Amino acid sequence: MLIDVAFTPSEVQAIDSKVCIVIDVIRATSSLTVIASKRPASLILTTTIMKTSKIASQLSVHPLLCGERKGLPPEGFDFGNSPDEYYKSDLKGKTIIFTSSNGTRAIADVLVAPKVYLGCFLNAGAVTQKAYNYATTQKKDIVFVCAGREEKFAIDDAYCAGYLVSRLVSLISPDMEFTLGDGAQAALGIFGYYRDDKKLLEMSGAGKNVIEIGLANDLTFLLQRDLIDVVPELITNDNQDCEYGFKIYV
């Protein structure tokens, strides 16, 4: 098994043999993990606001429009992109349509992978275990895909990727052979170097933006490890019944 990290989605190669764990820790994959844990009737992701509006108009039930542009909910949206806000909300049985600046784009970039999971600190144990189980039984490699910021490297996603790599490696049995790619080794180095995770997030570009719009509490919330035992998973034809599935329209 090869374990690697792509610091932007464009770095992923041979995607048809990879289990992809997408990371947009500030804040899309953190928010989507919380949303999935609230048992919505359906969770639909889109890459544009126009697509969000079009899908909403075609549904027989009124959906909740969720997400952000420049950190804030677009006009007419019901929710923004705050995982803390979603954690305090009752979303059971609701139809959710979600779009974000970086996270949903990154997910769309890897949708042809055999498995696409969403990862963050909140579901670290659950997502690494699920990816490990599938990859070992199906003999696939695992790549952590950082959403980045405006298609460039983002230290917050890289740090989270390093943490998740460390959790994944801890699951591997002593008799199993595996290789860490250059990206995985670099992410582990980043995770090991920074000792104050909250300060790191506050110093990141995405973190500064969250603080500027008055949502600094989100950074404290999303740093909680293993708060949620839920793994959002892209729905494909062969896993229509996955418990926490989502669909994405590009």
Disulfide bonds with the S-S distance in Angstrom:
none
